[in-house]
């Protein structure tokens, strides 16, 4: 199918798509050094978390990322109390420090 015929069919069947394809593309804004450092820090944190067993990783994410209390985490993970959550957090942080 020649290019002109393809473009005509696209215009008839999918005009919105053709408009997007014809729109001039905007250059991506450059990220600042601070933004790049933040991305690198997140990648490093994810790499460290991936080395932990799932139970320790889950506790850290729930506590530090989702900002849940120890009692909420204990309830959601079936732990006996908040003290058990703090013990798991301590174990996870010790492993990460190695």
ROSE-4610 file (N, C-alpha, C; in Angstrom, 1 decimal, always signed):
// ROSE-4610
residu = [X/X/X/X/X/X/X/X/X/X/X/X/X/X/X/X/X/X/X/X/X/X/X/X/X/X/X/X/X/X/X/X/X/X/X/X/X/X/X/X/X/X/X/X/X/X/X/X/X/X/X/X/X/X/X/X/X/X/X/X/X/X/X/X/X/X/X/X/X/X/X/X/X/X/X/X/X/X/X/X/X/X/X/X/X/X/X/X/X/X/X/X/X/X/X/X/X/X/X/X/X/X/X/X/X/X/X/X/X/X/X/X/X/X/X/X/X/X/X/X/X/X/X/X/X/X/X/X/X/X/X/X/X/X/X/X/X/X/X/X/X/X/X/X/X/X/X/X/X/X/X/X/X/X/X/X/X/X/X/X/X/X/X/X/X/X/X/X/X/X/X/X/X/X/X/X/X/X/X/X/X/X/X/X/X/X/X/X/X/X/X/X/X/X/X/X/X/X/X/X/X/X/X/X/X/X/X/X/X/X/X/X/X/X/X/X/X/X/X/X/X/X/X/X/X/X/X/X/X/X/X/X/X/X/X/X/X/X/X/X/X/X/X/X/X/X/X/X/X/X/X/X/X/X/X/X/X/X/X/X/X/X/X/X/X/X/X/X/X/X/X/X/X/X/X/X/X/X/X/X/X/X/X/X/X/X/X/X/X/X/X/X/X/X]
num = [1/1/1/2/2/2/3/3/3/4/4/4/5/5/5/6/6/6/7/7/7/8/8/8/9/9/9/10/10/10/11/11/11/12/12/12/13/13/13/14/14/14/15/15/15/16/16/16/17/17/17/18/18/18/19/19/19/20/20/20/21/21/21/22/22/22/23/23/23/24/24/24/25/25/25/26/26/26/27/27/27/28/28/28/29/29/29/30/30/30/31/31/31/32/32/32/33/33/33/34/34/34/35/35/35/36/36/36/37/37/37/38/38/38/39/39/39/40/40/40/41/41/41/42/42/42/43/43/43/44/44/44/45/45/45/46/46/46/47/47/47/48/48/48/49/49/49/50/50/50/51/51/51/52/52/52/53/53/53/54/54/54/55/55/55/56/56/56/57/57/57/58/58/58/59/59/59/60/60/60/61/61/61/62/62/62/63/63/63/64/64/64/65/65/65/66/66/66/67/67/67/68/68/68/69/69/69/70/70/70/71/71/71/72/72/72/73/73/73/74/74/74/75/75/75/76/76/76/77/77/77/78/78/78/79/79/79/80/80/80/81/81/81/82/82/82/83/83/83/84/84/84/85/85/85/86/86/86/87/87/87/88/88/88/89/89/89/90/90/90/91/91/91/92/92/92/93/93/93/94/94/94/95/95/95/96/96/96/97/97/97/98/98/98]
x = [+0.9/+0.0/+0.9/+0.7/+1.5/+1.3/+2.2/+2.1/+0.9/+0.6/-0.5/-1.8/-2.0/-3.2/-3.3/-2.2/-2.2/-2.7/-2.1/-2.5/-3.9/-4.5/-5.9/-6.8/-6.4/-7.2/-7.1/-5.9/-5.7/-6.6/-6.6/-7.4/-8.9/-9.3/-10.8/-11.1/-10.3/-10.6/-10.2/-9.1/-8.6/-8.0/-8.8/-8.3/-7.6/-8.0/-7.3/-5.8/-5.7/-4.4/-3.5/-4.0/-3.3/-2.9/-3.7/-3.4/-2.2/-2.2/-1.1/+0.2/+0.1/+1.3/+1.8/+1.0/+1.4/+1.9/+1.5/+1.8/+3.3/+3.8/+5.3/+5.6/+6.6/+7.0/+7.8/+7.4/+8.1/+9.3/+10.4/+11.6/+11.4/+11.9/+11.8/+12.6/+12.0/+12.7/+13.9/+15.0/+16.1/+15.9/+16.3/+16.2/+17.3/+17.0/+18.1/+19.0/+20.1/+21.0/+20.3/+19.6/+18.9/+17.9/+17.1/+16.2/+16.9/+18.0/+18.7/+19.3/+19.8/+20.3/+19.1/+18.0/+16.8/+16.4/+16.5/+16.2/+17.2/+18.5/+19.5/+19.3/+19.0/+18.7/+17.6/+16.5/+15.4/+15.8/+16.6/+17.0/+17.9/+18.8/+19.7/+18.9/+17.8/+17.0/+16.2/+15.7/+15.0/+15.9/+17.2/+18.1/+18.4/+18.6/+18.8/+17.6/+16.4/+15.2/+15.0/+15.4/+15.2/+16.0/+17.1/+17.9/+17.3/+16.3/+15.7/+14.7/+14.4/+13.3/+12.0/+11.0/+9.7/+9.1/+9.2/+8.6/+9.3/+10.6/+11.3/+11.1/+11.1/+10.8/+9.4/+8.5/+7.1/+7.0/+7.6/+7.5/+8.1/+9.3/+9.9/+9.1/+8.5/+7.7/+6.4/+5.8/+4.6/+4.9/+6.0/+6.3/+6.9/+7.8/+8.5/+7.9/+7.3/+6.8/+5.3/+4.5/+3.1/+2.7/+3.7/+3.6/+2.5/+2.5/+1.6/+2.2/+1.3/+1.8/+2.2/+2.9/+3.3/+2.1/+1.1/-0.1/-0.9/-1.0/-1.6/-0.9/+0.5/+1.3/+1.1/+1.1/+0.9/-0.4/-1.5/-2.8/-2.8/-2.2/-2.3/-1.4/-0.3/+0.6/+0.3/-0.6/-0.9/+0.1/+0.8/+1.8/+1.1/+1.7/+1.0/+0.8/+1.8/+1.8/+2.7/+2.7/+3.6/+5.1/+5.3/+6.7/+7.3/+6.6/+7.1/+7.4/+6.7/+6.9/+8.3/+8.5/+9.7/+10.9/+10.7/+11.8/+12.1/+11.1/+11.4/+12.0/+11.6/+12.3/+13.7/+14.0/+15.4/+16.2/+15.6/+16.3/+16.6/+15.6/+15.8/+16.9/+16.9/+17.9/+19.3/+19.4/+20.7/+21.2/+20.3/+20.7/+21.2/+20.5/+20.8/+22.1/+22.5/+23.7/+25.0/+24.8/+25.9/+26.5]
y = [-1.2/+0.0/+1.2/+2.1/+3.3/+4.2/+5.1/+5.9/+6.8/+7.4/+8.3/+7.6/+6.4/+5.7/+5.3/+4.9/+4.6/+5.8/+7.0/+8.2/+8.6/+8.4/+8.7/+7.7/+6.5/+5.5/+5.8/+6.2/+6.6/+7.8/+8.8/+10.0/+9.7/+8.7/+8.4/+7.6/+6.6/+5.7/+6.2/+6.9/+7.3/+8.7/+9.7/+11.1/+11.5/+11.1/+11.6/+11.0/+9.8/+9.2/+9.9/+10.2/+11.0/+12.3/+13.0/+14.3/+14.2/+13.1/+12.9/+12.7/+11.9/+11.5/+12.8/+13.7/+14.9/+16.0/+15.9/+17.0/+17.1/+18.3/+18.4/+17.9/+17.2/+16.6/+17.7/+17.7/+18.7/+18.0/+18.7/+18.1/+17.8/+16.7/+16.4/+17.4/+17.9/+18.8/+18.1/+18.8/+18.1/+18.1/+16.9/+16.8/+17.5/+18.1/+18.8/+17.7/+18.2/+17.3/+16.7/+17.5/+17.1/+16.0/+16.2/+15.1/+13.8/+13.9/+12.7/+12.0/+12.8/+12.2/+11.5/+12.1/+11.5/+10.1/+10.1/+8.9/+7.8/+8.2/+7.2/+6.7/+7.6/+7.1/+6.1/+6.4/+5.5/+4.1/+4.1/+2.9/+2.1/+2.8/+2.2/+1.6/+2.3/+1.8/+0.5/+0.6/-0.6/-1.8/-1.6/-2.7/-3.3/-2.4/-2.9/-3.7/-3.2/-3.8/-5.2/-5.3/-6.5/-7.7/-7.3/-8.4/-8.9/-8.2/-8.7/-9.8/-10.6/-11.6/-10.8/-11.4/-10.6/-10.1/-10.9/-10.4/-9.1/-9.1/-7.9/-6.7/-7.0/-5.9/-5.3/-6.2/-5.7/-4.8/-5.2/-4.4/-3.0/-3.0/-1.7/-0.8/-1.4/-0.6/-0.1/-0.9/-0.5/+0.6/+0.5/+1.4/+2.8/+2.7/+3.9/+4.5/+3.7/+4.2/+4.6/+3.6/+3.8/+4.5/+4.7/+5.4/+4.8/+3.5/+2.8/+2.7/+2.6/+2.4/+0.9/+0.7/-0.7/-1.6/-1.1/-1.9/-2.2/-1.2/-1.5/-2.5/-2.5/-3.5/-4.8/-4.9/-6.1/-6.8/-6.0/-6.5/-7.0/-6.2/-6.6/-7.8/-8.0/-9.1/-10.3/-10.2/-11.3/-11.5/-10.4/-10.5/-10.2/-10.7/-10.7/-9.2/-8.4/-7.0/-6.1/-4.8/-3.8/-4.1/-4.7/-5.0/-6.0/-6.9/-7.8/-7.1/-6.0/-5.2/-4.5/-3.9/-3.2/-4.2/-5.4/-6.4/-6.7/-6.9/-7.1/-5.9/-4.7/-3.5/-3.5/-3.8/-3.8/-4.9/-6.0/-7.1/-6.7/-6.0/-5.6/-4.5/-3.6/-2.5/-3.0/-4.0/-4.6/-5.4/-6.0/-6.7/-5.7/-4.6/-3.6/-2.9/-2.9/-2.2/-3.0/-4.3/-5.2/-4.9]
z = [+0.0/+0.0/+0.0/-1.0/-1.0/+0.2/+0.5/+1.7/+1.6/+0.4/+0.3/+0.6/+0.1/+0.3/+1.8/+2.4/+3.8/+4.6/+4.3/+5.0/+4.9/+3.7/+3.4/+4.2/+4.3/+5.1/+6.6/+7.0/+8.4/+8.7/+7.8/+8.0/+8.1/+7.3/+7.3/+8.5/+8.9/+9.9/+11.3/+11.4/+12.7/+12.7/+12.5/+12.4/+13.6/+14.8/+16.0/+16.0/+15.6/+15.6/+14.5/+13.4/+12.4/+12.9/+13.6/+14.2/+15.2/+16.0/+16.9/+16.2/+15.1/+14.3/+13.6/+13.2/+12.5/+13.4/+14.7/+15.6/+15.8/+15.9/+16.1/+17.5/+17.6/+18.9/+19.7/+21.0/+21.9/+22.4/+22.5/+23.1/+24.6/+25.1/+26.5/+27.3/+28.4/+29.2/+29.9/+30.1/+30.7/+32.2/+32.8/+34.2/+34.9/+36.0/+36.8/+37.5/+37.9/+38.6/+39.9/+40.6/+41.8/+41.5/+40.4/+39.9/+39.6/+38.9/+38.5/+39.7/+40.7/+41.9/+42.7/+42.6/+43.3/+42.6/+41.3/+40.6/+40.9/+40.9/+41.3/+42.7/+43.6/+45.0/+45.1/+44.3/+44.3/+43.7/+42.7/+42.1/+43.0/+43.7/+44.7/+45.8/+46.3/+47.4/+46.9/+45.7/+45.2/+45.1/+44.6/+44.5/+45.9/+46.9/+48.3/+48.8/+48.6/+49.0/+48.4/+47.1/+46.4/+47.0/+47.7/+48.3/+49.6/+50.2/+51.4/+51.2/+52.1/+52.0/+52.0/+51.4/+51.2/+52.5/+53.6/+54.8/+55.4/+55.3/+55.7/+54.8/+53.5/+52.5/+52.7/+52.9/+53.1/+54.3/+55.4/+56.6/+56.4/+55.7/+55.5/+54.6/+53.5/+52.6/+53.3/+54.1/+54.8/+55.8/+56.5/+57.5/+57.0/+56.1/+55.6/+54.4/+53.5/+52.2/+52.4/+52.9/+53.1/+54.4/+55.3/+56.5/+57.4/+57.5/+58.4/+59.8/+60.8/+62.1/+62.3/+63.4/+63.7/+64.0/+64.6/+64.9/+63.6/+62.7/+61.4/+60.6/+60.6/+59.9/+60.6/+61.9/+62.6/+62.2/+62.2/+61.8/+60.3/+59.4/+58.0/+57.7/+58.5/+58.2/+59.1/+60.0/+61.0/+62.0/+62.4/+63.5/+64.8/+65.9/+67.2/+67.8/+67.5/+68.0/+67.3/+67.7/+67.1/+67.4/+68.5/+68.9/+67.9/+67.4/+66.3/+65.1/+64.8/+63.6/+63.7/+64.9/+65.2/+65.1/+65.6/+65.5/+64.0/+63.2/+61.8/+61.1/+61.5/+60.9/+61.3/+62.6/+63.1/+62.3/+62.1/+61.3/+59.9/+59.3/+57.9/+57.8/+58.7/+58.7/+58.9/+59.8/+60.1/+58.8/+58.1/+56.9/+55.9/+55.7/+54.7/+55.1/+56.4/+56.8/+56.5/+56.2/+55.9/+54.6]
